[in-house]
Amino acid sequence: MDETTRSYELKFEERPEYLYACVKASKLTGETARAYLRDIVDEAARRGYKRLMVERDIPVSLDMATLFFAAMDFTEMIHGMRVVFVNPHPELEDHMDFARTVATNRGANYTIVRDVESAEKWLLS
């Protein structure tokens, strides 16, 4: 997806020992999810980070089938990385937990929390 058709915003910040990324979008498709995840992982790799915090400011989720395949793809993307997602939307907790289960069952070192402080504590532990 090029910059003119991208339906999400990304912000990066280098923090001690990890890369912080914030993604914002109002709607979501499987293609959009894979694109922003790929952009984030590519940026972490480009900057040499193995630890990544993703603040997910997206008030919607994918349907379960699409989420399953997106989580599988993400697991392959983050091989060798430690990743924490910050999900400030409690109504999405079941979907986010499902994605975490799919990924961790396939060996990903990844979790989901509600706030940045908890995310940093997990990421740096």
C-alpha positions as CSV (number, residue, x, y, z in Angstrom):
1,M,0.0,0.0,0.0
2,D,1.5,3.3,-0.9
3,E,1.3,6.5,1.2
4,T,-1.6,8.0,-0.8
5,T,-3.9,4.9,-0.4
6,R,-3.0,3.9,3.1
7,S,-6.0,3.9,5.4
8,Y,-4.0,4.0,8.7
9,E,-1.6,6.3,10.4
10,L,1.7,5.1,11.8
11,K,4.0,6.9,14.3
12,F,7.3,5.5,15.5
13,E,9.4,6.5,18.5
14,E,12.8,5.0,19.5
15,R,12.8,4.2,23.2
16,P,15.5,2.7,25.3
17,E,15.7,-1.0,24.4
18,Y,12.6,-1.1,22.1
19,L,10.7,0.5,19.2
20,Y,7.3,2.1,20.0
21,A,4.8,2.2,17.2
22,C,1.3,3.7,17.3
23,V,-1.2,2.7,14.6
24,K,-4.5,4.6,14.1
25,A,-7.4,3.7,11.9
26,S,-11.1,3.9,11.9
27,K,-11.8,0.8,9.8
28,L,-9.9,-2.4,9.2
29,T,-9.6,-5.1,6.6
30,G,-7.3,-8.1,6.4
31,E,-5.2,-6.3,3.8
32,T,-5.0,-3.2,6.0
33,A,-4.0,-5.2,9.0
34,R,-1.3,-7.1,7.2
35,A,0.0,-3.9,5.6
36,Y,0.4,-2.0,8.9
37,L,1.8,-5.0,10.7
38,R,4.4,-5.4,7.8
39,D,5.2,-1.7,7.9
40,I,5.8,-1.9,11.7
41,V,7.9,-5.0,11.6
42,D,10.0,-3.7,8.7
43,E,10.7,-0.5,10.5
44,A,11.8,-2.4,13.7
45,A,14.1,-4.5,11.6
46,R,15.4,-1.5,9.7
47,R,16.3,0.2,13.0
48,G,17.7,-3.0,14.5
49,Y,15.1,-3.6,17.3
50,K,14.2,-7.0,18.5
51,R,11.6,-5.6,21.0
52,L,8.5,-3.9,19.8
53,M,5.5,-2.1,21.4
54,V,2.5,-1.5,19.2
55,E,-0.2,0.8,20.5
56,R,-3.3,-0.2,18.5
57,D,-5.7,2.7,18.4
58,I,-8.2,0.9,16.2
59,P,-11.7,0.6,17.6
60,V,-12.7,-2.3,15.4
61,S,-11.5,-5.9,14.8
62,L,-11.4,-8.3,11.9
63,D,-13.9,-11.2,11.7
64,M,-12.5,-14.3,13.4
65,A,-11.5,-16.2,10.2
66,T,-9.6,-13.2,8.8
67,L,-8.1,-12.5,12.2
68,F,-6.8,-16.1,12.4
69,F,-4.9,-15.8,9.1
70,A,-3.6,-12.3,9.9
71,A,-2.3,-13.6,13.3
72,M,-0.6,-16.5,11.5
73,D,1.0,-14.1,9.0
74,F,2.1,-11.9,11.9
75,T,3.7,-14.8,13.7
76,E,6.0,-15.4,10.7
77,M,6.8,-11.7,10.5
78,I,8.0,-11.4,14.1
79,H,10.2,-14.4,14.3
80,G,12.9,-13.7,16.8
81,M,11.2,-10.6,18.2
82,R,9.4,-9.9,21.5
83,V,6.2,-7.9,20.8
84,V,3.5,-6.4,23.0
85,F,0.3,-4.8,21.8
86,V,-1.5,-2.1,23.8
87,N,-5.2,-2.5,23.3
88,P,-7.1,0.5,24.9
89,H,-10.5,-0.9,23.6
90,P,-11.8,-3.4,26.2
91,E,-14.7,-4.4,23.8
92,L,-12.0,-6.0,21.5
93,E,-10.4,-8.0,24.2
94,D,-11.8,-11.4,23.1
95,H,-10.7,-10.9,19.5
96,M,-7.2,-9.7,20.6
97,D,-6.9,-12.7,23.0
98,F,-7.8,-15.0,20.1
99,A,-5.1,-13.5,17.9
100,R,-2.6,-13.8,20.8
101,T,-3.5,-17.5,21.3
102,V,-3.1,-18.2,17.6
103,A,0.4,-16.5,17.6
104,T,1.7,-17.9,20.8
105,N,0.5,-21.4,19.9
106,R,2.9,-21.1,16.9
107,G,5.8,-19.9,19.0
108,A,5.5,-16.1,18.9
109,N,6.8,-14.2,21.9
110,Y,3.9,-11.8,22.1
111,T,1.2,-10.6,24.4
112,I,-1.5,-7.9,24.8
113,V,-2.1,-5.5,27.6
114,R,-4.3,-2.4,28.2
115,D,-1.8,0.3,29.0
116,V,1.7,1.4,28.0
117,E,3.1,1.0,31.5
118,S,2.2,-2.6,31.7
119,A,3.4,-3.2,28.1
120,E,6.8,-1.7,28.9
121,K,7.1,-3.8,32.1
122,W,6.3,-7.0,30.1
123,L,8.5,-6.1,27.2
124,L,11.6,-5.4,29.3
125,S,11.2,-8.3,31.7
